Amino acid sequence: MNCKCKNVGTVDRVLRAIIGIVLIALVFVGPQTPWGWLGLIPLVTAAVSFCPLYRLIGFRSCKL
């Protein structure tokens, strides 16, 4: 994927991955509610370096 398609920078990706893993972990430990599956969203956006919401509002956290 070239940089023109990416809009999530390195620090943003790491934070999204951590948040996603923590939320998914809540499905198995802690309150064990299905809301933890929302952690898939930041995990996937971190993996592909693209956030549709960022594109919608015209923001990018990576350098061109």
C-alpha positions in Angstrom: 0.0 0.0 0.0 1.5 3.3 -1.0 1.6 6.3 1.3 -1.2 8.1 -0.6 -3.6 5.5 0.6 -2.4 5.4 4.2 -3.7 8.0 6.7 -2.7 6.4 10.0 0.9 7.0 11.3 3.1 4.8 13.3 2.3 6.1 16.8 -1.4 6.1 15.9 -1.1 2.5 14.7 0.6 1.3 17.9 -2.0 3.0 20.1 -4.9 1.6 18.0 -3.4 -1.9 18.2 -3.0 -1.7 22.0 -6.6 -0.4 22.5 -8.0 -3.1 20.1 -6.2 -5.9 22.0 -7.3 -4.6 25.4 -11.0 -4.3 24.2 -10.9 -7.8 22.7 -9.4 -9.1 25.9 -12.4 -7.8 27.8 -14.5 -10.3 26.0 -12.7 -13.2 27.7 -11.7 -11.6 31.0 -13.2 -8.8 33.0 -16.9 -8.0 32.4 -17.1 -10.5 29.5 -19.5 -8.5 27.4 -19.8 -8.7 23.6 -18.9 -4.9 23.5 -15.3 -5.9 23.6 -15.5 -7.1 20.0 -15.6 -3.4 19.0 -11.8 -3.7 19.6 -11.7 -5.3 16.1 -12.2 -1.9 14.6 -9.0 -0.2 15.9 -7.1 -3.4 15.4 -8.0 -3.7 11.7 -7.4 0.0 11.1 -4.0 -0.4 12.7 -3.2 -3.4 10.5 -4.1 -1.7 7.2 -2.9 1.8 8.2 -6.2 3.3 7.0 -9.1 4.9 8.9 -12.2 5.7 6.9 -13.2 8.3 9.5 -9.9 10.1 9.1 -10.6 10.2 5.3 -14.1 11.6 5.9 -12.9 14.4 8.1 -9.7 15.0 6.0 -7.2 14.1 8.7 -4.0 12.1 8.5 -1.5 11.2 11.2 1.2 10.0 8.8 3.6 11.9 6.7 3.2 12.0 2.9 
